[in-house]
Amino acid sequence: MSYNNRSLFYMLPGMRLAILIAATGISMILGAFITFSVVANYLHVGLADIQNVLLLPKNAHISLFANAFASIIAFLLPSFAVAFFSKGQMLQTLGFKKIESVKWVMWVILLALAGLLLSGAMATLTEKIPVPITFKQWAEELEASYKKAMMVMTQMNSIGDLLINLFAVAFIPAMVEELYFRGTLQKTLSAWSGKPIIAIVVTAIIFSAFHFSYFGFLSRMVLGIVLGFIFEYTRTIWLPILLHFINNGIAIITLYTVRGDQQKMDKVMDENLPLYWGILAIGLVVYFLQCLKKDTNYERLEKNILE
């Protein structure tokens, strides 16, 4: 559907941001309710017991797809709602545009690898930040719950299980989260504020906060900033999805290779690296982003900063 065919529904960025906030709250409640209701009916348990039931190893695949289905509702509905009230065709508005150069893909792959080093170093930095003991205990309990849920969902005993996890845990979250955060939230904030750099950073902070992990906050925020620059430079959502998928996929494949060894699996989940790797990674990330910017002939961000 083109903009000309729905011009009566076009709204200014401020209104679209308000719609996004409202639609996000509704879709998250709706996604959780529909998913839990379907799963509860399938497993013949009450809604009050569904979370504990999904943590049972025998329900790993059900938990996997329940989480993916809830994410699809929570993130896609607001994204398409905002796209409907924007200019242009809905899919193009969300960033579904062709990748114009194979070199862009190469830079994104290199950014994904450098980003893993940077994320690991940021996790180490987070642990060194002094915080109140009560807050740290709360954060550790939250992290333990997250790891427990992930360990249940990512049980893999065969290549088939690995492929299922790559699809449900790596690809689907990468696609729906990038459509929401980069293709919708960042783009709307940029149009509203007129400051792409502010939109990138604010979106990255919200992106990280949505994962409810203190120890992973800096890591995900840095990843979100890199994803934001990629989208700003290329204007295609496919490349942020690719980097996000690579990031998730490497974690899933690594867990698969150490399956059966709880100690190694815990180490993989921690993702910590020495701080000096972070210094190297920052240099690599900046260099690769500059190369990507050059290949896309991008100038808008620099002009915006100087204004």
Contacts in CASP RR format, 6 or more apart in sequence:
PFRMAT RR
TARGET T0000
AUTHOR 0000-0000-0000
METHOD contacts of the structure
MODEL  1
MSYNNRSLFYMLPGMRLAILIAATGISMILGAFITFSVVANYLHVGLADI
QNVLLLPKNAHISLFANAFASIIAFLLPSFAVAFFSKGQMLQTLGFKKIE
SVKWVMWVILLALAGLLLSGAMATLTEKIPVPITFKQWAEELEASYKKAM
MVMTQMNSIGDLLINLFAVAFIPAMVEELYFRGTLQKTLSAWSGKPIIAI
VVTAIIFSAFHFSYFGFLSRMVLGIVLGFIFEYTRTIWLPILLHFINNGI
AIITLYTVRGDQQKMDKVMDENLPLYWGILAIGLVVYFLQCLKKDTNYER
LEKNILE
1 84 0 8 1.000
1 89 0 8 1.000
1 90 0 8 1.000
2 88 0 8 1.000
2 89 0 8 1.000
3 10 0 8 1.000
3 86 0 8 1.000
3 87 0 8 1.000
3 88 0 8 1.000
3 89 0 8 1.000
6 84 0 8 1.000
9 84 0 8 1.000
9 85 0 8 1.000
10 85 0 8 1.000
10 86 0 8 1.000
10 87 0 8 1.000
11 19 0 8 1.000
11 85 0 8 1.000
11 86 0 8 1.000
13 188 0 8 1.000
13 191 0 8 1.000
13 192 0 8 1.000
14 188 0 8 1.000
14 192 0 8 1.000
15 85 0 8 1.000
16 82 0 8 1.000
16 85 0 8 1.000
16 86 0 8 1.000
16 188 0 8 1.000
16 191 0 8 1.000
16 192 0 8 1.000
17 188 0 8 1.000
17 189 0 8 1.000
17 192 0 8 1.000
19 78 0 8 1.000
19 81 0 8 1.000
19 82 0 8 1.000
19 85 0 8 1.000
20 78 0 8 1.000
20 81 0 8 1.000
20 82 0 8 1.000
20 184 0 8 1.000
20 185 0 8 1.000
20 188 0 8 1.000
23 77 0 8 1.000
23 78 0 8 1.000
23 81 0 8 1.000
23 82 0 8 1.000
24 74 0 8 1.000
24 78 0 8 1.000
25 78 0 8 1.000
26 77 0 8 1.000
27 73 0 8 1.000
27 74 0 8 1.000
27 75 0 8 1.000
27 76 0 8 1.000
27 77 0 8 1.000
27 78 0 8 1.000
28 74 0 8 1.000
30 73 0 8 1.000
30 74 0 8 1.000
30 77 0 8 1.000
31 69 0 8 1.000
31 70 0 8 1.000
31 73 0 8 1.000
31 74 0 8 1.000
32 70 0 8 1.000
32 74 0 8 1.000
34 69 0 8 1.000
34 70 0 8 1.000
34 73 0 8 1.000
35 66 0 8 1.000
35 69 0 8 1.000
35 70 0 8 1.000
35 73 0 8 1.000
36 47 0 8 1.000
36 50 0 8 1.000
36 66 0 8 1.000
37 47 0 8 1.000
38 66 0 8 1.000
38 69 0 8 1.000
39 50 0 8 1.000
39 54 0 8 1.000
39 62 0 8 1.000
39 66 0 8 1.000
40 46 0 8 1.000
40 47 0 8 1.000
40 49 0 8 1.000
40 50 0 8 1.000
42 62 0 8 1.000
43 50 0 8 1.000
43 53 0 8 1.000
43 59 0 8 1.000
43 62 0 8 1.000
45 53 0 8 1.000
53 59 0 8 1.000
54 62 0 8 1.000
54 63 0 8 1.000
54 66 0 8 1.000
54 152 0 8 1.000
55 63 0 8 1.000
55 148 0 8 1.000
55 149 0 8 1.000
55 152 0 8 1.000
56 152 0 8 1.000
57 152 0 8 1.000
57 155 0 8 1.000
59 152 0 8 1.000
60 152 0 8 1.000
60 153 0 8 1.000
60 154 0 8 1.000
60 155 0 8 1.000
61 164 0 8 1.000
63 149 0 8 1.000
63 152 0 8 1.000
63 153 0 8 1.000
64 153 0 8 1.000
64 154 0 8 1.000
64 164 0 8 1.000
64 165 0 8 1.000
64 168 0 8 1.000
64 169 0 8 1.000
65 168 0 8 1.000
67 153 0 8 1.000
67 168 0 8 1.000
67 169 0 8 1.000
68 168 0 8 1.000
68 169 0 8 1.000
68 172 0 8 1.000
68 173 0 8 1.000
71 172 0 8 1.000
71 173 0 8 1.000
71 176 0 8 1.000
71 177 0 8 1.000
72 172 0 8 1.000
72 176 0 8 1.000
74 176 0 8 1.000
75 176 0 8 1.000
75 177 0 8 1.000
75 179 0 8 1.000
75 180 0 8 1.000
76 176 0 8 1.000
76 179 0 8 1.000
76 180 0 8 1.000
78 180 0 8 1.000
78 184 0 8 1.000
79 94 0 8 1.000
79 176 0 8 1.000
79 179 0 8 1.000
79 180 0 8 1.000
79 183 0 8 1.000
79 184 0 8 1.000
80 90 0 8 1.000
80 94 0 8 1.000
82 184 0 8 1.000
82 188 0 8 1.000
83 90 0 8 1.000
83 91 0 8 1.000
83 93 0 8 1.000
83 94 0 8 1.000
83 184 0 8 1.000
84 90 0 8 1.000
86 93 0 8 1.000
87 93 0 8 1.000
94 179 0 8 1.000
94 183 0 8 1.000
94 184 0 8 1.000
94 237 0 8 1.000
95 183 0 8 1.000
95 235 0 8 1.000
95 236 0 8 1.000
95 237 0 8 1.000
95 238 0 8 1.000
96 236 0 8 1.000
96 237 0 8 1.000
96 238 0 8 1.000
97 235 0 8 1.000
97 236 0 8 1.000
97 237 0 8 1.000
97 238 0 8 1.000
98 236 0 8 1.000
99 105 0 8 1.000
99 234 0 8 1.000
99 236 0 8 1.000
99 238 0 8 1.000
99 239 0 8 1.000
100 234 0 8 1.000
100 236 0 8 1.000
100 296 0 8 1.000
101 295 0 8 1.000
103 295 0 8 1.000
104 234 0 8 1.000
104 239 0 8 1.000
104 292 0 8 1.000
104 295 0 8 1.000
104 296 0 8 1.000
105 239 0 8 1.000
105 242 0 8 1.000
107 288 0 8 1.000
107 289 0 8 1.000
107 291 0 8 1.000
107 292 0 8 1.000
107 295 0 8 1.000
108 230 0 8 1.000
108 239 0 8 1.000
108 242 0 8 1.000
108 243 0 8 1.000
108 292 0 8 1.000
109 242 0 8 1.000
109 243 0 8 1.000
109 246 0 8 1.000
110 284 0 8 1.000
110 288 0 8 1.000
111 226 0 8 1.000
111 230 0 8 1.000
111 243 0 8 1.000
111 285 0 8 1.000
111 288 0 8 1.000
111 289 0 8 1.000
111 292 0 8 1.000
112 242 0 8 1.000
112 243 0 8 1.000
112 246 0 8 1.000
112 247 0 8 1.000
112 250 0 8 1.000
113 246 0 8 1.000
114 281 0 8 1.000
114 283 0 8 1.000
114 284 0 8 1.000
114 285 0 8 1.000
114 288 0 8 1.000
115 222 0 8 1.000
115 223 0 8 1.000
115 226 0 8 1.000
115 247 0 8 1.000
115 281 0 8 1.000
115 285 0 8 1.000
116 247 0 8 1.000
116 250 0 8 1.000
117 273 0 8 1.000
117 277 0 8 1.000
117 278 0 8 1.000
117 280 0 8 1.000
117 281 0 8 1.000
117 284 0 8 1.000
118 219 0 8 1.000
118 222 0 8 1.000
118 223 0 8 1.000
118 277 0 8 1.000
118 278 0 8 1.000
118 281 0 8 1.000
118 282 0 8 1.000
118 285 0 8 1.000
119 219 0 8 1.000
119 220 0 8 1.000
119 222 0 8 1.000
119 223 0 8 1.000
119 247 0 8 1.000
119 271 0 8 1.000
120 219 0 8 1.000
120 271 0 8 1.000
120 272 0 8 1.000
120 273 0 8 1.000
120 277 0 8 1.000
120 278 0 8 1.000
121 273 0 8 1.000
121 274 0 8 1.000
121 275 0 8 1.000
121 276 0 8 1.000
121 277 0 8 1.000
121 278 0 8 1.000
121 279 0 8 1.000
121 281 0 8 1.000
122 216 0 8 1.000
122 218 0 8 1.000
122 219 0 8 1.000
122 221 0 8 1.000
122 222 0 8 1.000
122 278 0 8 1.000
123 215 0 8 1.000
123 216 0 8 1.000
123 218 0 8 1.000
123 219 0 8 1.000
123 270 0 8 1.000
123 271 0 8 1.000
123 272 0 8 1.000
123 273 0 8 1.000
124 272 0 8 1.000
124 273 0 8 1.000
124 274 0 8 1.000
124 275 0 8 1.000
125 218 0 8 1.000
125 275 0 8 1.000
126 214 0 8 1.000
126 215 0 8 1.000
126 216 0 8 1.000
126 217 0 8 1.000
126 218 0 8 1.000
126 219 0 8 1.000
127 215 0 8 1.000
127 272 0 8 1.000
131 139 0 8 1.000
135 214 0 8 1.000
139 214 0 8 1.000
139 215 0 8 1.000
140 215 0 8 1.000
142 212 0 8 1.000
142 213 0 8 1.000
142 214 0 8 1.000
143 213 0 8 1.000
143 214 0 8 1.000
143 215 0 8 1.000
146 212 0 8 1.000
146 213 0 8 1.000
147 266 0 8 1.000
147 269 0 8 1.000
150 269 0 8 1.000
151 265 0 8 1.000
151 269 0 8 1.000
153 165 0 8 1.000
153 169 0 8 1.000
154 165 0 8 1.000
154 169 0 8 1.000
154 252 0 8 1.000
154 255 0 8 1.000
155 161 0 8 1.000
155 259 0 8 1.000
156 162 0 8 1.000
156 165 0 8 1.000
156 255 0 8 1.000
156 256 0 8 1.000
156 259 0 8 1.000
157 259 0 8 1.000
161 256 0 8 1.000
162 252 0 8 1.000
162 253 0 8 1.000
162 256 0 8 1.000
165 252 0 8 1.000
165 256 0 8 1.000
166 249 0 8 1.000
166 252 0 8 1.000
166 253 0 8 1.000
169 248 0 8 1.000
169 249 0 8 1.000
169 252 0 8 1.000
170 245 0 8 1.000
170 248 0 8 1.000
170 249 0 8 1.000
170 251 0 8 1.000
170 252 0 8 1.000
171 245 0 8 1.000
171 248 0 8 1.000
173 244 0 8 1.000
173 248 0 8 1.000
174 241 0 8 1.000
174 244 0 8 1.000
174 245 0 8 1.000
174 247 0 8 1.000
174 248 0 8 1.000
175 241 0 8 1.000
175 245 0 8 1.000
177 207 0 8 1.000
177 244 0 8 1.000
178 227 0 8 1.000
178 231 0 8 1.000
178 237 0 8 1.000
178 240 0 8 1.000
178 241 0 8 1.000
178 244 0 8 1.000
179 237 0 8 1.000
181 203 0 8 1.000
181 206 0 8 1.000
181 207 0 8 1.000
181 224 0 8 1.000
181 227 0 8 1.000
182 203 0 8 1.000
182 227 0 8 1.000
182 228 0 8 1.000
182 231 0 8 1.000
182 237 0 8 1.000
182 240 0 8 1.000
183 231 0 8 1.000
183 237 0 8 1.000
183 240 0 8 1.000
185 203 0 8 1.000
185 206 0 8 1.000
186 199 0 8 1.000
186 200 0 8 1.000
186 203 0 8 1.000
186 228 0 8 1.000
186 231 0 8 1.000
186 232 0 8 1.000
187 199 0 8 1.000
187 231 0 8 1.000
189 198 0 8 1.000
189 199 0 8 1.000
189 202 0 8 1.000
189 203 0 8 1.000
190 196 0 8 1.000
190 198 0 8 1.000
190 199 0 8 1.000
190 200 0 8 1.000
190 232 0 8 1.000
193 199 0 8 1.000
194 304 0 8 1.000
195 304 0 8 1.000
196 232 0 8 1.000
196 300 0 8 1.000
196 301 0 8 1.000
196 304 0 8 1.000
197 301 0 8 1.000
197 304 0 8 1.000
197 305 0 8 1.000
200 225 0 8 1.000
200 228 0 8 1.000
200 229 0 8 1.000
200 232 0 8 1.000
201 225 0 8 1.000
203 224 0 8 1.000
203 228 0 8 1.000
204 221 0 8 1.000
204 222 0 8 1.000
204 223 0 8 1.000
204 224 0 8 1.000
204 225 0 8 1.000
204 227 0 8 1.000
204 228 0 8 1.000
205 221 0 8 1.000
207 220 0 8 1.000
207 221 0 8 1.000
207 224 0 8 1.000
207 227 0 8 1.000
208 216 0 8 1.000
208 217 0 8 1.000
208 218 0 8 1.000
208 219 0 8 1.000
208 220 0 8 1.000
208 221 0 8 1.000
208 223 0 8 1.000
208 224 0 8 1.000
209 217 0 8 1.000
211 217 0 8 1.000
211 220 0 8 1.000
213 220 0 8 1.000
219 271 0 8 1.000
223 244 0 8 1.000
223 247 0 8 1.000
226 243 0 8 1.000
226 285 0 8 1.000
226 289 0 8 1.000
227 240 0 8 1.000
227 243 0 8 1.000
227 244 0 8 1.000
228 240 0 8 1.000
229 289 0 8 1.000
229 292 0 8 1.000
229 293 0 8 1.000
230 239 0 8 1.000
230 240 0 8 1.000
230 243 0 8 1.000
230 289 0 8 1.000
230 292 0 8 1.000
231 237 0 8 1.000
231 239 0 8 1.000
231 240 0 8 1.000
232 298 0 8 1.000
232 300 0 8 1.000
232 301 0 8 1.000
233 289 0 8 1.000
233 292 0 8 1.000
233 293 0 8 1.000
233 296 0 8 1.000
233 298 0 8 1.000
233 301 0 8 1.000
234 292 0 8 1.000
234 296 0 8 1.000
251 268 0 8 1.000
251 271 0 8 1.000
254 268 0 8 1.000
255 265 0 8 1.000
255 268 0 8 1.000
255 269 0 8 1.000
258 264 0 8 1.000
258 265 0 8 1.000
258 268 0 8 1.000
259 265 0 8 1.000
END
